């Protein structure tokens, strides 16, 4: 199955951020990317992996600081 390669602007749109954020991820080597000449592309699978690794699941535990309503 072929992977789709996304531009920085496409990644920013998917994440709902400015283009600066994916560029920072690339500069800090926090996401897999491919250089094609001077162009940078991010594989869709790498983006999905990044999102999965940074997804925080709810704990299901209620803190003791909330008061129970009768």
CHARMM-style PDB file with segment names, atoms N, HN, CA, C and O in Angstrom:
ATOM      1  N   UNK     1       0.857  -1.186   0.000  1.00  0.00      PROA
ATOM      2  CA  UNK     1       0.000   0.000   0.000  1.00  0.00      PROA
ATOM      3  C   UNK     1       0.896   1.240   0.000  1.00  0.00      PROA
ATOM      4  O   UNK     1       1.765   1.383   0.860  1.00  0.00      PROA
ATOM      5  N   UNK     2       0.684   2.112  -0.945  1.00  0.00      PROA
ATOM      6  HN  UNK     2      -0.022   1.995  -1.644  1.00  0.00      PROA
ATOM      7  CA  UNK     2       1.503   3.315  -1.086  1.00  0.00      PROA
ATOM      8  C   UNK     2       1.106   4.361  -0.047  1.00  0.00      PROA
ATOM      9  O   UNK     2      -0.070   4.549   0.265  1.00  0.00      PROA
ATOM     10  N   UNK     3       2.124   5.027   0.472  1.00  0.00      PROA
ATOM     11  HN  UNK     3       3.079   4.875   0.218  1.00  0.00      PROA
ATOM     12  CA  UNK     3       1.903   6.073   1.461  1.00  0.00      PROA
ATOM     13  C   UNK     3       1.722   7.408   0.742  1.00  0.00      PROA
ATOM     14  O   UNK     3       2.383   7.676  -0.261  1.00  0.00      PROA
ATOM     15  N   UNK     4       0.836   8.227   1.255  1.00  0.00      PROA
ATOM     16  HN  UNK     4       0.298   8.009   2.069  1.00  0.00      PROA
ATOM     17  CA  UNK     4       0.610   9.558   0.693  1.00  0.00      PROA
ATOM     18  C   UNK     4       1.557  10.531   1.397  1.00  0.00      PROA
ATOM     19  O   UNK     4       1.662  10.517   2.623  1.00  0.00      PROA
ATOM     20  N   UNK     5       2.236  11.364   0.635  1.00  0.00      PROA
ATOM     21  HN  UNK     5       2.150  11.376  -0.361  1.00  0.00      PROA
ATOM     22  CA  UNK     5       3.166  12.336   1.194  1.00  0.00      PROA
ATOM     23  C   UNK     5       2.518  13.713   1.221  1.00  0.00      PROA
ATOM     24  O   UNK     5       2.003  14.194   0.212  1.00  0.00      PROA
ATOM     25  N   UNK     6       2.552  14.337   2.387  1.00  0.00      PROA
ATOM     26  HN  UNK     6       2.970  13.946   3.208  1.00  0.00      PROA
ATOM     27  CA  UNK     6       1.855  15.601   2.613  1.00  0.00      PROA
ATOM     28  C   UNK     6       2.839  16.758   2.695  1.00  0.00      PROA
ATOM     29  O   UNK     6       3.964  16.604   3.171  1.00  0.00      PROA
ATOM     30  N   UNK     7       2.399  17.913   2.227  1.00  0.00      PROA
ATOM     31  HN  UNK     7       1.485  18.038   1.840  1.00  0.00      PROA
ATOM     32  CA  UNK     7       3.210  19.120   2.359  1.00  0.00      PROA
ATOM     33  C   UNK     7       3.057  19.666   3.773  1.00  0.00      PROA
ATOM     34  O   UNK     7       2.177  19.242   4.522  1.00  0.00      PROA
ATOM     35  N   UNK     8       3.904  20.590   4.120  1.00  0.00      PROA
ATOM     36  HN  UNK     8       4.618  20.934   3.511  1.00  0.00      PROA
ATOM     37  CA  UNK     8       3.839  21.223   5.440  1.00  0.00      PROA
ATOM     38  C   UNK     8       2.493  21.917   5.626  1.00  0.00      PROA
ATOM     39  O   UNK     8       1.901  21.846   6.703  1.00  0.00      PROA
ATOM     40  N   UNK     9       2.017  22.573   4.604  1.00  0.00      PROA
ATOM     41  HN  UNK     9       2.498  22.631   3.729  1.00  0.00      PROA
ATOM     42  CA  UNK     9       0.725  23.273   4.722  1.00  0.00      PROA
ATOM     43  C   UNK     9      -0.429  22.284   4.892  1.00  0.00      PROA
ATOM     44  O   UNK     9      -1.379  22.576   5.619  1.00  0.00      PROA
ATOM     45  N   UNK    10      -0.368  21.124   4.239  1.00  0.00      PROA
ATOM     46  HN  UNK    10       0.403  20.887   3.648  1.00  0.00      PROA
ATOM     47  CA  UNK    10      -1.413  20.120   4.409  1.00  0.00      PROA
ATOM     48  C   UNK    10      -1.399  19.559   5.829  1.00  0.00      PROA
ATOM     49  O   UNK    10      -2.454  19.356   6.430  1.00  0.00      PROA
ATOM     50  N   UNK    11      -0.210  19.311   6.361  1.00  0.00      PROA
ATOM     51  HN  UNK    11       0.647  19.477   5.873  1.00  0.00      PROA
ATOM     52  CA  UNK    11      -0.084  18.812   7.732  1.00  0.00      PROA
ATOM     53  C   UNK    11      -0.624  19.847   8.718  1.00  0.00      PROA
ATOM     54  O   UNK    11      -1.341  19.500   9.657  1.00  0.00      PROA
ATOM     55  N   UNK    12      -0.282  21.106   8.504  1.00  0.00      PROA
ATOM     56  HN  UNK    12       0.300  21.388   7.741  1.00  0.00      PROA
ATOM     57  CA  UNK    12      -0.772  22.174   9.388  1.00  0.00      PROA
ATOM     58  C   UNK    12      -2.297  22.235   9.368  1.00  0.00      PROA
ATOM     59  O   UNK    12      -2.928  22.434  10.406  1.00  0.00      PROA
ATOM     60  N   UNK    13      -2.879  22.066   8.203  1.00  0.00      PROA
ATOM     61  HN  UNK    13      -2.366  21.904   7.359  1.00  0.00      PROA
ATOM     62  CA  UNK    13      -4.338  22.109   8.091  1.00  0.00      PROA
ATOM     63  C   UNK    13      -4.969  20.922   8.823  1.00  0.00      PROA
ATOM     64  O   UNK    13      -5.977  21.086   9.510  1.00  0.00      PROA
ATOM     65  N   UNK    14      -4.388  19.736   8.684  1.00  0.00      PROA
ATOM     66  HN  UNK    14      -3.569  19.602   8.126  1.00  0.00      PROA
ATOM     67  CA  UNK    14      -4.914  18.551   9.363  1.00  0.00      PROA
ATOM     68  C   UNK    14      -4.823  18.717  10.878  1.00  0.00      PROA
ATOM     69  O   UNK    14      -5.751  18.358  11.603  1.00  0.00      PROA
ATOM     70  N   UNK    15      -3.704  19.262  11.354  1.00  0.00      PROA
ATOM     71  HN  UNK    15      -2.950  19.554  10.765  1.00  0.00      PROA
ATOM     72  CA  UNK    15      -3.515  19.446  12.791  1.00  0.00      PROA
ATOM     73  C   UNK    15      -4.243  20.667  13.336  1.00  0.00      PROA
ATOM     74  O   UNK    15      -4.409  20.807  14.548  1.00  0.00      PROA
ATOM     75  N   UNK    16      -4.674  21.546  12.445  1.00  0.00      PROA
ATOM     76  HN  UNK    16      -4.539  21.432  11.461  1.00  0.00      PROA
ATOM     77  CA  UNK    16      -5.357  22.764  12.888  1.00  0.00      PROA
ATOM     78  C   UNK    16      -4.393  23.771  13.484  1.00  0.00      PROA
ATOM     79  O   UNK    16      -4.734  24.484  14.428  1.00  0.00      PROA
ATOM     80  N   UNK    17      -3.191  23.831  12.933  1.00  0.00      PROA
ATOM     81  HN  UNK    17      -2.914  23.252  12.167  1.00  0.00      PROA
ATOM     82  CA  UNK    17      -2.172  24.741  13.440  1.00  0.00      PROA
ATOM     83  C   UNK    17      -1.658  25.618  12.305  1.00  0.00      PROA
ATOM     84  O   UNK    17      -2.088  25.491  11.158  1.00  0.00      PROA
ATOM     85  N   UNK    18      -0.744  26.499  12.641  1.00  0.00      PROA
ATOM     86  HN  UNK    18      -0.395  26.602  13.572  1.00  0.00      PROA
ATOM     87  CA  UNK    18      -0.070  27.269  11.598  1.00  0.00      PROA
ATOM     88  C   UNK    18       1.025  26.388  10.997  1.00  0.00      PROA
ATOM     89  O   UNK    18       1.319  25.319  11.531  1.00  0.00      PROA
ATOM     90  N   UNK    19       1.625  26.822   9.904  1.00  0.00      PROA
ATOM     91  HN  UNK    19       1.386  27.690   9.470  1.00  0.00      PROA
ATOM     92  CA  UNK    19       2.696  26.063   9.266  1.00  0.00      PROA
ATOM     93  C   UNK    19       3.946  26.030  10.129  1.00  0.00      PROA
ATOM     94  O   UNK    19       4.808  25.171   9.943  1.00  0.00      PROA
ATOM     95  N   UNK    20       4.048  26.943  11.055  1.00  0.00      PROA
ATOM     96  HN  UNK    20       3.348  27.641  11.206  1.00  0.00      PROA
ATOM     97  CA  UNK    20       5.226  27.005  11.908  1.00  0.00      PROA
ATOM     98  C   UNK    20       5.375  25.749  12.780  1.00  0.00      PROA
ATOM     99  O   UNK    20       6.491  25.285  13.012  1.00  0.00      PROA
ATOM    100  N   UNK    21       4.259  25.206  13.256  1.00  0.00      PROA
ATOM    101  HN  UNK    21       3.353  25.583  13.067  1.00  0.00      PROA
ATOM    102  CA  UNK    21       4.320  24.035  14.129  1.00  0.00      PROA
ATOM    103  C   UNK    21       4.895  22.811  13.428  1.00  0.00      PROA
ATOM    104  O   UNK    21       5.842  22.224  13.952  1.00  0.00      PROA
ATOM    105  N   UNK    22       4.374  22.388  12.262  1.00  0.00      PROA
ATOM    106  HN  UNK    22       3.605  22.865  11.837  1.00  0.00      PROA
ATOM    107  CA  UNK    22       5.009  21.236  11.600  1.00  0.00      PROA
ATOM    108  C   UNK    22       6.463  21.505  11.205  1.00  0.00      PROA
ATOM    109  O   UNK    22       7.285  20.589  11.223  1.00  0.00      PROA
ATOM    110  N   UNK    23       6.781  22.730  10.855  1.00  0.00      PROA
ATOM    111  HN  UNK    23       6.113  23.474  10.841  1.00  0.00      PROA
ATOM    112  CA  UNK    23       8.173  23.058  10.528  1.00  0.00      PROA
ATOM    113  C   UNK    23       9.067  22.897  11.760  1.00  0.00      PROA
ATOM    114  O   UNK    23      10.212  22.462  11.647  1.00  0.00      PROA
ATOM    115  N   UNK    24       8.539  23.251  12.937  1.00  0.00      PROA
ATOM    116  HN  UNK    24       7.608  23.605  13.029  1.00  0.00      PROA
ATOM    117  CA  UNK    24       9.297  23.072  14.169  1.00  0.00      PROA
ATOM    118  C   UNK    24       9.478  21.593  14.486  1.00  0.00      PROA
ATOM    119  O   UNK    24      10.545  21.178  14.937  1.00  0.00      PROA
ATOM    120  N   UNK    25       8.425  20.790  14.249  1.00  0.00      PROA
ATOM    121  HN  UNK    25       7.558  21.127  13.883  1.00  0.00      PROA
ATOM    122  CA  UNK    25       8.543  19.345  14.449  1.00  0.00      PROA
ATOM    123  C   UNK    25       9.641  18.760  13.569  1.00  0.00      PROA
ATOM    124  O   UNK    25      10.398  17.889  13.999  1.00  0.00      PROA
ATOM    125  N   UNK    26       9.720  19.243  12.347  1.00  0.00      PROA
ATOM    126  HN  UNK    26       9.105  19.951  11.998  1.00  0.00      PROA
ATOM    127  CA  UNK    26      10.750  18.788  11.409  1.00  0.00      PROA
ATOM    128  C   UNK    26      12.122  19.230  11.891  1.00  0.00      PROA
ATOM    129  O   UNK    26      13.052  18.424  11.925  1.00  0.00      PROA
ATOM    130  N   UNK    27      12.261  20.485  12.261  1.00  0.00      PROA
ATOM    131  HN  UNK    27      11.505  21.140  12.233  1.00  0.00      PROA
ATOM    132  CA  UNK    27      13.556  21.025  12.698  1.00  0.00      PROA
ATOM    133  C   UNK    27      14.065  20.305  13.946  1.00  0.00      PROA
ATOM    134  O   UNK    27      15.269  20.098  14.093  1.00  0.00      PROA
ATOM    135  N   UNK    28      13.159  19.925  14.841  1.00  0.00      PROA
ATOM    136  HN  UNK    28      12.181  20.093  14.721  1.00  0.00      PROA
ATOM    137  CA  UNK    28      13.531  19.244  16.073  1.00  0.00      PROA
ATOM    138  C   UNK    28      13.595  17.732  15.902  1.00  0.00      PROA
ATOM    139  O   UNK    28      13.858  17.005  16.860  1.00  0.00      PROA
ATOM    140  N   UNK    29      13.353  17.257  14.679  1.00  0.00      PROA
ATOM    141  HN  UNK    29      13.140  17.848  13.900  1.00  0.00      PROA
ATOM    142  CA  UNK    29      13.369  15.826  14.346  1.00  0.00      PROA
ATOM    143  C   UNK    29      12.383  15.035  15.210  1.00  0.00      PROA
ATOM    144  O   UNK    29      12.683  13.925  15.650  1.00  0.00      PROA
ATOM    145  N   UNK    30      11.209  15.616  15.445  1.00  0.00      PROA
ATOM    146  HN  UNK    30      10.965  16.518  15.087  1.00  0.00      PROA
ATOM    147  CA  UNK    30      10.179  14.954  16.250  1.00  0.00      PROA
ATOM    148  C   UNK    30       9.166  14.221  15.396  1.00  0.00      PROA
ATOM    149  O   UNK    30       8.270  13.565  15.927  1.00  0.00      PROA
ATOM    150  N   UNK    31       9.290  14.322  14.060  1.00  0.00      PROA
ATOM    151  HN  UNK    31      10.017  14.856  13.628  1.00  0.00      PROA
ATOM    152  CA  UNK    31       8.401  13.631  13.144  1.00  0.00      PROA
ATOM    153  C   UNK    31       9.224  13.168  11.942  1.00  0.00      PROA
ATOM    154  O   UNK    31      10.180  13.827  11.534  1.00  0.00      PROA
ATOM    155  N   UNK    32       8.839  12.042  11.395  1.00  0.00      PROA
ATOM    156  HN  UNK    32       8.062  11.506  11.726  1.00  0.00      PROA
ATOM    157  CA  UNK    32       9.528  11.500  10.216  1.00  0.00      PROA
ATOM    158  C   UNK    32       9.183  12.370   9.015  1.00  0.00      PROA
ATOM    159  O   UNK    32       8.032  12.765   8.829  1.00  0.00      PROA
ATOM    160  N   UNK    33      10.197  12.662   8.202  1.00  0.00      PROA
ATOM    161  HN  UNK    33      11.132  12.341   8.353  1.00  0.00      PROA
ATOM    162  CA  UNK    33       9.954  13.441   6.988  1.00  0.00      PROA
ATOM    163  C   UNK    33      10.891  12.979   5.887  1.00  0.00      PROA
ATOM    164  O   UNK    33      11.886  12.298   6.134  1.00  0.00      PROA
ATOM    165  N   UNK    34      10.548  13.367   4.665  1.00  0.00      PROA
ATOM    166  HN  UNK    34       9.739  13.920   4.464  1.00  0.00      PROA
ATOM    167  CA  UNK    34      11.327  13.013   3.484  1.00  0.00      PROA
ATOM    168  C   UNK    34      11.706  14.304   2.774  1.00  0.00      PROA
ATOM    169  O   UNK    34      10.872  15.185   2.565  1.00  0.00      PROA
ATOM    170  N   UNK    35      12.977  14.399   2.407  1.00  0.00      PROA
ATOM    171  HN  UNK    35      13.654  13.683   2.576  1.00  0.00      PROA
ATOM    172  CA  UNK    35      13.422  15.561   1.626  1.00  0.00      PROA
ATOM    173  C   UNK    35      13.479  15.160   0.155  1.00  0.00      PROA
ATOM    174  O   UNK    35      14.124  14.177  -0.210  1.00  0.00      PROA
ATOM    175  N   UNK    36      12.804  15.927  -0.669  1.00  0.00      PROA
ATOM    176  HN  UNK    36      12.281  16.726  -0.373  1.00  0.00      PROA
ATOM    177  CA  UNK    36      12.829  15.733  -2.110  1.00  0.00      PROA
ATOM    178  C   UNK    36      13.432  17.010  -2.680  1.00  0.00      PROA
ATOM    179  O   UNK    36      12.734  17.997  -2.913  1.00  0.00      PROA
ATOM    180  N   UNK    37      14.736  16.969  -2.898  1.00  0.00      PROA
ATOM    181  HN  UNK    37      15.303  16.167  -2.708  1.00  0.00      PROA
ATOM    182  CA  UNK    37      15.417  18.198  -3.266  1.00  0.00      PROA
ATOM    183  C   UNK    37      15.349  19.153  -2.091  1.00  0.00      PROA
ATOM    184  O   UNK    37      15.789  18.822  -0.990  1.00  0.00      PROA
ATOM    185  N   UNK    38      14.801  20.330  -2.320  1.00  0.00      PROA
ATOM    186  HN  UNK    38      14.444  20.599  -3.214  1.00  0.00      PROA
ATOM    187  CA  UNK    38      14.650  21.277  -1.211  1.00  0.00      PROA
ATOM    188  C   UNK    38      13.268  21.224  -0.583  1.00  0.00      PROA
ATOM    189  O   UNK    38      12.980  21.948   0.370  1.00  0.00      PROA
ATOM    190  N   UNK    39      12.428  20.372  -1.115  1.00  0.00      PROA
ATOM    191  HN  UNK    39      12.662  19.783  -1.888  1.00  0.00      PROA
ATOM    192  CA  UNK    39      11.064  20.234  -0.597  1.00  0.00      PROA
ATOM    193  C   UNK    39      11.017  19.204   0.523  1.00  0.00      PROA
ATOM    194  O   UNK    39      11.774  18.233   0.521  1.00  0.00      PROA
ATOM    195  N   UNK    40      10.129  19.423   1.470  1.00  0.00      PROA
ATOM    196  HN  UNK    40       9.513  20.211   1.472  1.00  0.00      PROA
ATOM    197  CA  UNK    40       9.955  18.516   2.601  1.00  0.00      PROA
ATOM    198  C   UNK    40       8.550  17.937   2.528  1.00  0.00      PROA
ATOM    199  O   UNK    40       7.573  18.662   2.341  1.00  0.00      PROA
ATOM    200  N   UNK    41       8.465  16.627   2.679  1.00  0.00      PROA
ATOM    201  HN  UNK    41       9.258  16.038   2.831  1.00  0.00      PROA
ATOM    202  CA  UNK    41       7.168  15.944   2.683  1.00  0.00      PROA
ATOM    203  C   UNK    41       7.096  15.049   3.908  1.00  0.00      PROA
ATOM    204  O   UNK    41       8.097  14.478   4.340  1.00  0.00      PROA
ATOM    205  N   UNK    42       5.896  14.937   4.458  1.00  0.00      PROA
ATOM    206  HN  UNK    42       5.082  15.400   4.107  1.00  0.00      PROA
ATOM    207  CA  UNK    42       5.670  14.098   5.632  1.00  0.00      PROA
ATOM    208  C   UNK    42       4.735  12.963   5.223  1.00  0.00      PROA
ATOM    209  O   UNK    42       3.621  13.209   4.761  1.00  0.00      PROA
ATOM    210  N   UNK    43       5.187  11.720   5.392  1.00  0.00      PROA
ATOM    211  HN  UNK    43       6.093  11.520   5.767  1.00  0.00      PROA
ATOM    212  CA  UNK    43       4.301  10.596   5.062  1.00  0.00      PROA
ATOM    213  C   UNK    43       3.060  10.608   5.952  1.00  0.00      PROA
ATOM    214  O   UNK    43       3.139  10.914   7.142  1.00  0.00      PROA
ATOM    215  N   UNK    44       1.928  10.275   5.365  1.00  0.00      PROA
ATOM    216  HN  UNK    44       1.864  10.027   4.399  1.00  0.00      PROA
ATOM    217  CA  UNK    44       0.676  10.268   6.118  1.00  0.00      PROA
ATOM    218  C   UNK    44       0.764   9.303   7.298  1.00  0.00      PROA
ATOM    219  O   UNK    44       0.218   9.577   8.367  1.00  0.00      PROA
ATOM    220  N   UNK    45       1.446   8.180   7.110  1.00  0.00      PROA
ATOM    221  HN  UNK    45       1.890   7.957   6.241  1.00  0.00      PROA
ATOM    222  CA  UNK    45       1.598   7.216   8.201  1.00  0.00      PROA
ATOM    223  C   UNK    45       2.404   7.809   9.354  1.00  0.00      PROA
ATOM    224  O   UNK    45       2.118   7.524  10.517  1.00  0.00      PROA
ATOM    225  N   UNK    46       3.411   8.634   9.045  1.00  0.00      PROA
ATOM    226  HN  UNK    46       3.643   8.866   8.101  1.00  0.00      PROA
ATOM    227  CA  UNK    46       4.208   9.278  10.092  1.00  0.00      PROA
ATOM    228  C   UNK    46       3.358  10.277  10.868  1.00  0.00      PROA
ATOM    229  O   UNK    46       3.496  10.398  12.085  1.00  0.00      PROA
ATOM    230  N   UNK    47       2.481  10.993  10.171  1.00  0.00      PROA
ATOM    231  HN  UNK    47       2.369  10.896   9.182  1.00  0.00      PROA
ATOM    232  CA  UNK    47       1.586  11.934  10.841  1.00  0.00      PROA
ATOM    233  C   UNK    47       0.627  11.186  11.762  1.00  0.00      PROA
ATOM    234  O   UNK    47       0.394  11.610  12.894  1.00  0.00      PROA
ATOM    235  N   UNK    48       0.071  10.075  11.280  1.00  0.00      PROA
ATOM    236  HN  UNK    48       0.260   9.730  10.361  1.00  0.00      PROA
ATOM    237  CA  UNK    48      -0.835   9.275  12.108  1.00  0.00      PROA
ATOM    238  C   UNK    48      -0.117   8.710  13.327  1.00  0.00      PROA
ATOM    239  O   UNK    48      -0.697   8.653  14.411  1.00  0.00      PROA
ATOM    240  N   UNK    49       1.135   8.292  13.166  1.00  0.00      PROA
ATOM    241  HN  UNK    49       1.606   8.338  12.286  1.00  0.00      PROA
ATOM    242  CA  UNK    49       1.938   7.798  14.286  1.00  0.00      PROA
ATOM    243  C   UNK    49       2.185   8.909  15.298  1.00  0.00      PROA
ATOM    244  O   UNK    49       2.071   8.693  16.505  1.00  0.00      PROA
ATOM    245  N   UNK    50       2.523  10.104  14.804  1.00  0.00      PROA
ATOM    246  HN  UNK    50       2.615  10.280  13.824  1.00  0.00      PROA
ATOM    247  CA  UNK    50       2.757  11.252  15.686  1.00  0.00      PROA
ATOM    248  C   UNK    50       1.494  11.593  16.476  1.00  0.00      PROA
ATOM    249  O   UNK    50       1.555  11.832  17.682  1.00  0.00      PROA
ATOM    250  N   UNK    51       0.361  11.614  15.795  1.00  0.00      PROA
ATOM    251  HN  UNK    51       0.312  11.420  14.815  1.00  0.00      PROA
ATOM    252  CA  UNK    51      -0.908  11.926  16.471  1.00  0.00      PROA
ATOM    253  C   UNK    51      -1.224  10.865  17.517  1.00  0.00      PROA
ATOM    254  O   UNK    51      -1.633  11.188  18.632  1.00  0.00      PROA
ATOM    255  N   UNK    52      -1.034   9.596  17.157  1.00  0.00      PROA
ATOM    256  HN  UNK    52      -0.701   9.333  16.251  1.00  0.00      PROA
ATOM    257  CA  UNK    52      -1.302   8.508  18.102  1.00  0.00      PROA
ATOM    258  C   UNK    52      -0.400   8.562  19.329  1.00  0.00      PROA
ATOM    259  O   UNK    52      -0.849   8.311  20.448  1.00  0.00      PROA
ATOM    260  N   UNK    53       0.864   8.887  19.118  1.00  0.00      PROA
ATOM    261  HN  UNK    53       1.228   9.091  18.209  1.00  0.00      PROA
ATOM    262  CA  UNK    53       1.816   8.944  20.227  1.00  0.00      PROA
ATOM    263  C   UNK    53       1.545  10.123  21.150  1.00  0.00      PROA
ATOM    264  O   UNK    53       1.953  10.101  22.311  1.00  0.00      PROA
ATOM    265  N   UNK    54       0.870  11.142  20.659  1.00  0.00      PROA
ATOM    266  HN  UNK    54       0.538  11.160  19.715  1.00  0.00      PROA
ATOM    267  CA  UNK    54       0.613  12.335  21.461  1.00  0.00      PROA
ATOM    268  C   UNK    54      -0.844  12.476  21.883  1.00  0.00      PROA
ATOM    269  O   UNK    54      -1.257  13.522  22.383  1.00  0.00      PROA
ATOM    270  N   UNK    55      -1.613  11.418  21.677  1.00  0.00      PROA
ATOM    271  HN  UNK    55      -1.277  10.569  21.270  1.00  0.00      PROA
ATOM    272  CA  UNK    55      -3.014  11.425  22.086  1.00  0.00      PROA
ATOM    273  C   UNK    55      -3.107  11.024  23.551  1.00  0.00      PROA
ATOM    274  O   UNK    55      -2.551  10.005  23.962  1.00  0.00      PROA
ATOM    275  N   UNK    56      -3.803  11.820  24.324  1.00  0.00      PROA
ATOM    276  HN  UNK    56      -4.255  12.647  23.990  1.00  0.00      PROA
ATOM    277  CA  UNK    56      -3.966  11.557  25.756  1.00  0.00      PROA
ATOM    278  C   UNK    56      -5.373  11.020  25.982  1.00  0.00      PROA
ATOM    279  O   UNK    56      -6.369  11.681  25.687  1.00  0.00      PROA
ATOM    280  N   UNK    57      -5.425   9.805  26.513  1.00  0.00      PROA
ATOM    281  HN  UNK    57      -4.616   9.269  26.753  1.00  0.00      PROA
ATOM    282  CA  UNK    57      -6.710   9.170  26.786  1.00  0.00      PROA
ATOM    283  C   UNK    57      -7.216   9.633  28.146  1.00  0.00      PROA
ATOM    284  O   UNK    57      -6.414   9.908  29.039  1.00  0.00      PROA
ATOM    285  N   UNK    58      -8.548   9.726  28.323  1.00  0.00      PROA
ATOM    286  HN  UNK    58      -9.200   9.503  27.598  1.00  0.00      PROA
ATOM    287  CA  UNK    58      -9.075  10.106  29.632  1.00  0.00      PROA
ATOM    288  C   UNK    58      -8.773   9.005  30.647  1.00  0.00      PROA
ATOM    289  O   UNK    58      -8.795   7.817  30.323  1.00  0.00      PROA
ATOM    290  N   UNK    59      -8.492   9.419  31.868  1.00  0.00      PROA
ATOM    291  HN  UNK    59      -8.474  10.383  32.131  1.00  0.00      PROA
ATOM    292  CA  UNK    59      -8.099   8.446  32.888  1.00  0.00      PROA
ATOM    293  C   UNK    59      -9.293   7.733  33.502  1.00  0.00      PROA
ATOM    294  O   UNK    59      -9.152   6.622  34.013  1.00  0.00      PROA
ATOM    295  N   UNK    60     -10.461   8.352  33.461  1.00  0.00      PROA
ATOM    296  HN  UNK    60     -10.575   9.254  33.046  1.00  0.00      PROA
ATOM    297  CA  UNK    60     -11.634   7.747  34.069  1.00  0.00      PROA
ATOM    298  C   UNK    60     -11.656   7.896  35.576  1.00  0.00      PROA
ATOM    299  O   UNK    60     -12.587   7.448  36.244  1.00  0.00      PROA
ATOM    300  N   UNK    61     -10.617   8.533  36.108  1.00  0.00      PROA
ATOM    301  HN  UNK    61      -9.860   8.897  35.565  1.00  0.00      PROA
ATOM    302  CA  UNK    61     -10.522   8.743  37.553  1.00  0.00      PROA
ATOM    303  C   UNK    61     -10.909  10.181  37.866  1.00  0.00      PROA
ATOM    304  O   UNK    61     -10.350  11.122  37.302  1.00  0.00      PROA
ATOM    305  N   UNK    62     -11.848  10.339  38.749  1.00  0.00      PROA
ATOM    306  HN  UNK    62     -12.302   9.575  39.208  1.00  0.00      PROA
ATOM    307  CA  UNK    62     -12.245  11.674  39.164  1.00  0.00      PROA
ATOM    308  C   UNK    62     -11.397  12.095  40.334  1.00  0.00      PROA
ATOM    309  O   UNK    62     -11.196  11.339  41.285  1.00  0.00      PROA
ATOM    310  N   UNK    63     -10.907  13.296  40.254  1.00  0.00      PROA
ATOM    311  HN  UNK    63     -11.070  13.910  39.481  1.00  0.00      PROA
ATOM    312  CA  UNK    63     -10.106  13.824  41.369  1.00  0.00      PROA
ATOM    313  C   UNK    63     -10.958  14.048  42.605  1.00  0.00      PROA
ATOM    314  O   UNK    63     -12.167  14.251  42.499  1.00  0.00      PROA
ATOM    315  N   UNK    64     -10.357  14.012  43.738  1.00  0.00      PROA
ATOM    316  HN  UNK    64      -9.375  13.847  43.825  1.00  0.00      PROA
ATOM    317  CA  UNK    64     -11.078  14.187  44.996  1.00  0.00      PROA
ATOM    318  C   UNK    64     -11.473  15.623  45.253  1.00  0.00      PROA
ATOM    319  O   UNK    64     -12.190  15.896  46.215  1.00  0.00      PROA
ATOM    320  N   UNK    65     -11.020  16.560  44.411  1.00  0.00      PROA
ATOM    321  HN  UNK    65     -10.437  16.338  43.630  1.00  0.00      PROA
ATOM    322  CA  UNK    65     -11.310  17.959  44.671  1.00  0.00      PROA
ATOM    323  C   UNK    65     -12.690  18.385  44.178  1.00  0.00      PROA
ATOM    324  O   UNK    65     -13.163  19.466  44.530  1.00  0.00      PROA
ATOM    325  N   UNK    66     -13.337  17.558  43.374  1.00  0.00      PROA
ATOM    326  HN  UNK    66     -12.953  16.680  43.088  1.00  0.00      PROA
ATOM    327  CA  UNK    66     -14.673  17.914  42.881  1.00  0.00      PROA
ATOM    328  C   UNK    66     -15.729  17.452  43.884  1.00  0.00      PROA
ATOM    329  O   UNK    66     -15.694  16.323  44.375  1.00  0.00      PROA
ATOM    330  N   UNK    67     -16.652  18.339  44.171  1.00  0.00      PROA
ATOM    331  HN  UNK    67     -16.681  19.256  43.773  1.00  0.00      PROA
ATOM    332  CA  UNK    67     -17.710  17.975  45.100  1.00  0.00      PROA
ATOM    333  C   UNK    67     -18.835  17.279  44.354  1.00  0.00      PROA
ATOM    334  O   UNK    67     -19.161  17.642  43.224  1.00  0.00      PROA
ATOM    335  N   UNK    68     -19.409  16.303  44.975  1.00  0.00      PROA
ATOM    336  HN  UNK    68     -19.144  16.008  45.893  1.00  0.00      PROA
ATOM    337  CA  UNK    68     -20.516  15.566  44.387  1.00  0.00      PROA
ATOM    338  C   UNK    68     -21.814  16.339  44.611  1.00  0.00      PROA
ATOM    339  O   UNK    68     -22.076  16.813  45.716  1.00  0.00      PROA
ATOM    340  N   UNK    69     -22.615  16.462  43.572  1.00  0.00      PROA
ATOM    341  HN  UNK    69     -22.402  16.077  42.674  1.00  0.00      PROA
ATOM    342  CA  UNK    69     -23.901  17.161  43.675  1.00  0.00      PROA
ATOM    343  C   UNK    69     -24.964  16.148  44.015  1.00  0.00      PROA
ATOM    344  O   UNK    69     -25.017  15.068  43.425  1.00  0.00      PROA
ATOM    345  N   UNK    70     -25.839  16.501  44.995  1.00  0.00      PROA
ATOM    346  HN  UNK    70     -25.796  17.378  45.474  1.00  0.00      PROA
ATOM    347  CA  UNK    70     -26.859  15.558  45.468  1.00  0.00      PROA
ATOM    348  C   UNK    70     -27.894  15.292  44.445  1.00  0.00      PROA
ATOM    349  OT1 UNK    70     -28.821  14.519  44.691  1.00  0.00      PROA
TER     350      UNK     70
END
